[in-house]
Amino acid sequence: MPRSLTGRVVAAFGFLAIALWLAIGGAMFVVLRGLHADATSSYLADIAQTFAVRLRGAAADGEVRRVVNQIRAEVVGSDVTIHLLAADGRVVDVGVPDPGPTVAITIPDGTRIGDTLAGTAPYADGLTHDYAALVLRGPNAAGTRAVLLSTVDRSNAAALRDVGRSLPIVILVTLLVGAPLAVLLSRSVGRPLARLASRTEDLVDPTAAEIAPLPLEGPREVRDLTERVNEVAAELTRSRAREGELLADLRHDLRTPLTVIGGYATALIDGTATGDAANRAAAAIAEETARLERLVGQLGAIERLRTGADTLHLEPIDARGELEASVARFDAAAAAVGVDLAVADPGAPDDAPLALVADRLALDRILGNLVENALAVAMAGGTIRLEARKVQDSAGVPGPAIAFAVVDDGPGFPPGGTDRAFERFYRGDASRSGSGSGLGLSIVRELTRAHGGVAVAENLVPRGARVSVVLPIRPPNA
């Protein structure tokens, strides 16, 4: 099998053409052989009809032997043999030296005078003969009933000759029509695929400049593949741009703790920091080391979630109870920065529990990261409210779901920030040097996806932001 697509297309057309030629040749042979056999039988029947009157008269006068020999003398050189048949189909001996059939030629009882029987039979010369038997007398007549004329069956050879003359024309026509079609088909597929192969080489080359999308040409499947490659190329370009931003953010996030650790470590080594200063230096080193560990741990958590290494442990959970637990956990931190943190008033009495099936630790982490993100931008005197409500077919999550939201009255997201809020290392204020890693909302999104849910960020009017996660009441894979 050829390795190239063009070679395979041409080979397929070649195999198809050979099969077609064989089929056409076989069909022509069968048809032509039948036609030649029919023509031979008709020829013999015509000769028999010519001598029918003489043979009938000879049978009446008892001169059959003499008449048959006369007729044989007249057809000498035409490869035609002549015999007489009795009622039982056997040859009547009239002294004719021609080879006779080795089997009886059956004459059906219902055959009438003047009917002609045609067929093939083996003869004493070892060959198959085409024959025509003309019925001269009725079934009850004694002696001769039919005259049998035959000739060697040459229909196979004649059909082969005709096929040999005709098949080259068929082959030439199929080559003239099929070869250009094979070339056009292979090019219509091969050229777009060659462009795709060239484009994939550009995709794996990090130094390649951004180039225009490939034109959508060729068959529908090739156009679909080209469109997918164009999408991959565009996404790869965006990913490389985000990779540059990510590396810049990583340098920023790592530089500060490393600078602190390096400075205090130098102070401890050269003896500049002693006594209480040494203790403070050691505490600062431990704190910055813990910050680096958290950063690395958050990166690892995202990868484990994306690869499915972390398995969810599902259990029934009360949504309002989770909100109250989150408020209790961050109440002291909120009070320290002067922020009012509370569960939002539902606005109307509702005794129905808001229950769902979820991973409790994952939900705690989702709400914790949302609250930490809100506290990072909240100002003294501001408010943060936690909400939970039941929704139906919301945010692309089919069926009943619970929408958790953390609402703050801070500055909100910058223009375009709501679309990028859940990207790794994205922070609304790129110049901010706080302790945030830019990974909290990314982890929220991955945990939400693991539950079959959706995370959404939005700005509020006149100020503030709401970050929501919509979790199905029962995850699809539960």
C-alpha positions in Angstrom: 0.0 0.0 0.0 1.5 3.4 -1.0 2.4 5.7 1.9 1.2 8.9 0.4 -2.5 9.9 0.0 -2.0 10.6 -3.7 -0.5 7.2 -4.2 -3.3 5.5 -2.3 -6.0 7.4 -4.3 -4.3 6.4 -7.6 -3.9 2.8 -6.4 -7.5 2.7 -5.4 -8.6 3.9 -8.8 -6.2 1.3 -10.4 -7.7 -1.5 -8.4 -11.2 -0.3 -9.2 -10.3 0.0 -12.9 -8.9 -3.6 -13.0 -12.0 -4.9 -11.2 -14.2 -3.1 -13.6 -12.3 -4.4 -16.6 -12.5 -7.9 -15.3 -16.2 -7.6 -14.7 -16.9 -6.0 -18.1 -14.7 -8.6 -19.8 -16.5 -11.5 -18.0 -19.9 -10.1 -18.8 -19.0 -9.5 -22.4 -17.6 -13.1 -22.7 -20.8 -14.6 -21.3 -23.1 -12.5 -23.5 -21.0 -13.0 -26.7 -20.6 -16.8 -26.1 -24.4 -17.1 -25.9 -24.9 -15.0 -29.0 -22.4 -17.1 -31.0 -24.1 -20.3 -29.8 -27.5 -19.0 -30.8 -26.1 -17.9 -34.2 -24.7 -21.4 -34.7 -27.9 -23.1 -33.8 -29.9 -20.7 -36.1 -27.4 -21.5 -38.9 -27.9 -25.3 -38.4 -31.7 -24.9 -38.2 -31.7 -23.0 -41.5 -29.7 -25.8 -43.2 -32.1 -28.4 -41.7 -35.1 -26.5 -43.0 -33.5 -26.4 -46.5 -33.3 -30.2 -46.6 -36.6 -30.9 -44.7 -38.8 -31.6 -47.7 -36.2 -34.0 -49.3 -35.8 -35.9 -46.0 -39.5 -36.2 -45.4 -40.0 -37.6 -49.0 -37.0 -40.0 -48.5 -38.5 -41.3 -45.2 -41.7 -42.0 -47.0 -40.0 -43.8 -50.0 -37.4 -45.6 -47.8 -34.5 -43.7 -49.5 -33.3 -42.0 -46.3 -29.7 -43.5 -46.5 -29.3 -42.3 -50.0 -30.7 -38.8 -49.4 -28.6 -38.3 -46.2 -25.5 -39.2 -48.1 -26.4 -36.8 -50.8 -27.0 -34.0 -48.3 -23.7 -34.8 -46.5 -21.9 -34.5 -49.9 -23.4 -31.1 -50.4 -22.3 -29.8 -46.9 -18.8 -31.3 -47.0 -16.2 -28.6 -46.1 -18.6 -26.7 -43.9 -17.8 -28.6 -40.7 -21.4 -29.6 -40.5 -22.2 -33.2 -39.5 -25.6 -34.8 -40.3 -27.4 -37.7 -38.6 -30.9 -39.1 -38.2 -32.5 -39.5 -34.8 -35.0 -42.2 -33.8 -37.9 -41.5 -31.5 -35.8 -42.4 -28.5 -33.1 -39.9 -29.4 -30.5 -42.4 -30.6 -28.7 -42.0 -33.9 -30.0 -44.1 -36.7 -27.2 -45.8 -38.6 -27.4 -44.8 -42.3 -23.7 -45.4 -43.1 -22.6 -41.8 -42.4 -18.9 -41.6 -41.3 -19.3 -38.4 -39.3 -18.8 -38.6 -35.5 -22.0 -38.9 -33.6 -23.2 -37.8 -30.2 -22.2 -39.9 -27.2 -25.5 -39.3 -25.5 -29.1 -39.6 -26.7 -30.7 -36.3 -27.9 -34.0 -36.3 -26.2 -37.0 -35.3 -28.2 -39.9 -34.3 -25.9 -43.3 -36.1 -26.6 -45.0 -32.7 -27.1 -42.7 -31.7 -30.0 -44.5 -31.2 -33.2 -43.4 -31.8 -36.8 -41.3 -28.8 -38.1 -40.1 -27.9 -34.6 -36.3 -27.4 -34.1 -34.4 -28.4 -31.0 -31.1 -26.7 -30.3 -28.4 -27.3 -27.7 -24.9 -28.7 -27.1 -23.8 -32.3 -26.6 -20.5 -34.3 -26.4 -19.5 -36.1 -29.6 -17.4 -39.1 -30.3 -14.5 -36.9 -31.5 -14.0 -35.7 -27.9 -15.4 -32.2 -28.6 -18.6 -30.4 -27.7 -20.9 -29.7 -30.7 -23.7 -27.2 -31.2 -26.6 -29.0 -32.8 -30.0 -28.4 -34.3 -32.6 -31.2 -34.6 -35.5 -30.7 -37.0 -38.5 -32.9 -36.2 -39.7 -34.8 -39.3 -42.3 -37.1 -37.9 -44.7 -37.5 -35.0 -43.8 -39.3 -31.7 -45.5 -42.6 -32.8 -43.7 -43.0 -36.1 -41.3 -45.9 -36.5 -37.7 -45.4 -37.6 -36.5 -41.9 -38.3 -38.1 -39.0 -36.4 -35.7 -36.1 -36.7 -32.6 -35.0 -38.7 -29.6 -33.8 -36.5 -27.1 -31.3 -37.8 -24.2 -30.2 -35.7 -20.8 -28.4 -35.8 -18.0 -28.1 -33.3 -18.8 -25.5 -30.5 -16.5 -22.6 -31.1 -18.5 -20.0 -29.2 -15.9 -19.7 -26.4 -13.1 -19.0 -28.9 -15.2 -16.6 -30.9 -16.3 -14.8 -27.7 -12.7 -14.5 -26.5 -11.7 -13.0 -29.9 -14.5 -10.5 -29.7 -13.6 -9.6 -26.1 -10.0 -9.2 -27.1 -11.0 -6.8 -29.8 -13.5 -4.8 -27.6 -11.9 -4.7 -24.2 -8.8 -2.6 -25.1 -11.3 0.1 -26.2 -13.0 -0.1 -22.8 -9.6 0.1 -21.0 -8.5 3.1 -23.1 -11.8 5.0 -22.3 -11.6 4.3 -18.6 -8.0 5.4 -18.5 -8.8 8.6 -20.4 -11.6 9.4 -18.0 -10.4 7.8 -14.7 -6.8 9.0 -14.7 -7.6 12.7 -14.7 -10.3 12.1 -12.1 -7.8 10.3 -9.8 -5.3 13.1 -10.2 -7.9 15.8 -9.5 -9.2 14.0 -6.5 -5.8 13.4 -5.0 -4.8 17.0 -5.5 -8.1 18.3 -4.1 -7.3 16.4 -0.9 -3.5 16.3 -1.0 -2.8 20.0 -1.4 -5.0 21.2 1.6 -3.4 18.5 3.7 0.1 19.6 2.6 -0.8 23.1 3.7 -2.1 21.7 7.0 1.2 19.8 7.5 3.1 23.0 6.9 0.9 24.9 9.3 1.4 22.3 12.0 5.2 22.8 11.7 4.6 26.5 12.3 2.5 25.7 15.3 5.2 23.8 17.0 7.8 26.5 16.3 7.7 29.0 19.1 9.6 31.5 17.1 7.1 31.5 14.2 5.3 34.8 13.7 1.6 34.9 13.6 0.3 34.2 10.1 -3.1 34.5 8.4 -5.6 31.6 8.7 -5.5 28.9 6.0 -8.1 29.2 3.2 -11.0 26.8 3.6 -10.6 24.7 0.4 -11.1 21.1 -0.6 -13.8 18.5 0.4 -16.1 19.2 3.3 -14.0 17.0 5.7 -10.8 18.8 4.7 -12.4 22.2 5.2 -13.7 21.2 8.6 -10.1 20.0 9.5 -8.7 23.2 8.2 -11.1 25.3 10.3 -10.1 23.3 13.4 -6.4 23.9 12.7 -7.1 27.6 12.3 -8.9 27.6 15.6 -6.0 25.7 17.3 -3.5 28.2 15.7 -5.5 31.2 17.1 -5.8 29.6 20.5 -2.1 28.7 20.6 -1.3 32.3 19.7 -3.5 33.5 22.6 -2.0 30.8 24.9 1.6 32.0 24.1 0.6 35.5 24.9 -1.0 34.4 28.2 2.1 32.3 28.9 4.2 35.4 28.7 1.9 37.2 31.1 1.9 34.1 33.4 5.7 34.1 33.5 5.7 37.8 34.3 3.2 37.3 37.1 5.2 34.3 38.4 8.4 36.4 38.5 6.4 39.1 40.3 4.9 36.7 42.8 8.2 34.9 43.5 10.4 38.0 43.6 8.9 39.5 46.7 9.1 36.5 49.0 12.5 35.6 47.7 13.8 39.1 48.2 12.5 39.0 51.8 13.9 35.6 52.5 17.3 36.5 50.9 17.5 39.8 52.8 16.7 38.3 56.2 18.9 35.3 55.6 21.9 37.6 54.8 21.2 39.6 57.9 21.2 36.4 60.0 24.4 35.2 58.3 26.4 38.4 58.7 25.1 39.0 62.3 23.3 42.2 61.5 20.1 40.7 62.9 20.5 39.6 66.6 18.2 39.1 69.5 14.6 40.2 68.8 15.6 41.2 65.2 16.9 37.7 64.6 13.6 36.3 65.8 11.7 38.6 63.5 13.9 37.7 60.6 13.3 34.0 61.2 9.6 34.6 61.5 9.6 36.6 58.2 11.6 33.8 56.5 9.1 31.2 57.7 6.1 33.3 56.6 7.5 34.0 53.1 8.4 30.3 52.8 4.9 29.3 53.7 3.6 31.8 51.1 5.8 30.1 48.4 4.5 26.7 49.5 0.9 27.9 49.2 1.6 29.2 45.7 3.1 25.9 44.6 0.3 24.0 46.3 -2.3 26.0 44.5 -0.6 25.4 41.1 -0.6 21.6 41.9 -4.2 21.7 43.0 -5.3 23.1 39.6 -3.3 20.5 37.7 -4.8 17.6 39.8 -8.3 18.9 39.2 -7.8 19.2 35.5 -6.3 15.7 35.2 -8.9 14.2 37.4 -6.4 13.1 40.0 -8.5 14.6 42.8 -11.7 12.6 43.3 -14.8 14.3 44.7 -16.4 12.8 47.8 -20.0 13.7 47.5 -22.5 14.0 50.3 -25.7 15.9 51.1 -25.0 19.5 52.1 -27.1 22.3 53.5 -26.3 25.4 51.4 -27.3 28.0 54.0 -25.3 26.1 56.7 -22.2 26.3 54.4 -22.6 30.1 54.0 -22.9 30.6 57.8 -19.8 28.4 58.4 -17.8 30.5 55.9 -18.9 33.7 57.6 -17.8 32.3 60.9 -14.4 31.3 59.5 -13.6 34.7 58.0 -15.4 36.9 60.5 -12.2 37.8 62.4 -10.3 38.6 59.2 -13.2 40.8 58.0 -13.4 42.7 61.3 -9.6 43.3 61.2 -10.0 45.3 58.0 -13.2 46.9 59.0 -15.5 45.0 56.6 -19.0 43.8 57.4 -19.2 40.1 56.4 -22.6 38.4 56.7 -25.1 36.0 55.0 -27.5 38.0 52.9 -31.2 38.2 54.1 -33.3 36.1 51.6 -35.9 38.9 51.7 -38.8 36.6 52.3 -39.4 33.8 54.8 -38.5 30.4 53.3 -38.3 27.4 55.5 -37.5 25.0 52.6 -33.9 23.8 53.0 -31.4 24.5 50.2 -29.8 21.1 49.9 -27.4 19.7 47.2 -25.0 16.9 46.7 -21.4 18.1 46.6 -17.9 17.6 48.0 -17.9 19.5 51.4 -14.2 20.3 51.4 -14.4 21.5 47.8 -17.4 23.7 48.5 -15.6 25.1 51.6 -12.6 25.9 49.4 -14.8 27.5 46.7 -16.6 29.8 49.2 -13.3 30.5 51.1 -11.5 31.6 47.9 -14.4 33.8 46.9 -14.5 35.5 50.4 -10.7 35.9 50.4 -10.9 37.5 46.9 -13.6 39.9 48.1 -11.6 40.8 51.2 -8.5 41.5 49.1 -10.3 44.4 47.4 -12.8 45.5 50.1 -12.2 48.9 51.7 -12.8 49.7 55.4 -16.4 50.3 56.1 -17.4 48.1 53.1 -19.7 45.1 53.1 -19.5 41.5 51.8 -22.6 39.4 51.5 -22.9 35.7 50.9 -26.0 34.4 49.0 -27.5 31.1 48.0 -30.7 30.5 46.0 -32.3 27.8 44.0 -32.3 28.2 40.2 -33.5 26.2 37.2 -31.5 25.9 34.0 -29.3 28.8 34.9 -25.9 29.8 33.4 -25.9 26.7 31.1 -26.3 24.2 34.0 -29.4 22.1 33.1 -31.9 21.2 35.7 -32.3 22.4 39.3 -29.2 24.0 40.8 -28.0 26.1 43.7 -26.4 29.5 42.9 -23.8 30.6 45.5 -22.6 34.2 45.3 -20.3 36.5 47.1 -21.2 40.2 46.6 -18.9 43.1 47.6 -19.1 46.9 47.2 -15.5 47.3 46.2 -14.2 48.8 43.0 -15.3 45.9 40.8 -13.5 44.3 37.9 -11.6 46.5 35.4 -12.9 46.6 31.8 -12.6 43.1 30.4 -11.8 41.7 33.8 -15.1 39.7 34.2 -14.0 37.6 31.2 -10.5 36.9 32.5 -11.3 36.7 36.2 -10.9 32.9 36.4 -7.6 32.8 34.4 -4.5 31.7 36.3 -2.5 34.6 37.8 -5.0 37.2 36.6 -5.5 40.1 39.0 -7.6 43.1 38.3 -4.8 45.4 39.3 -1.6 44.1 37.7 0.6 46.5 39.8 -0.8 45.3 43.1 1.9 43.7 45.3 -0.4 42.1 47.9 -0.3 38.5 49.0 -2.7 37.2 46.4 -1.4 34.8 43.9 -4.0 35.3 41.2 -4.9 31.5 41.5 -7.9 31.7 43.9 -10.6 32.2 41.3 -8.9 29.7 38.9 -9.2 27.0 41.6 -12.8 28.0 42.1 -13.5 27.5 38.4 -11.9 24.0 38.3 -13.7 22.8 41.5 -17.0 24.1 40.0 -16.4 22.3 36.7 -15.6 19.1 38.6 -19.1 19.3 40.0 -20.6 20.0 36.5 -21.2 23.6 37.4 -20.3 27.1 36.0 -18.5 30.1 37.6 -19.5 33.6 36.6 -18.1 37.0 37.4 -20.0 40.3 36.9 -19.8 44.0 37.9 -22.6 45.7 39.8 -24.0 49.2 39.4 -23.0 51.7 40.7 -20.1 49.8 42.2 -19.1 46.4 43.4 -18.9 42.9 42.0 -20.6 39.6 42.3 -18.8 36.2 41.8 -21.2 33.3 41.5 -20.9 29.5 41.2 -23.9 27.5 40.0 -23.7 23.9 41.2 -26.2 21.3 40.1 -28.2 19.9 43.0 -26.8 16.5 42.0 -23.7 16.3 39.8 -24.1 14.4 36.5 -21.5 11.8 37.5 -22.8 11.3 41.0 
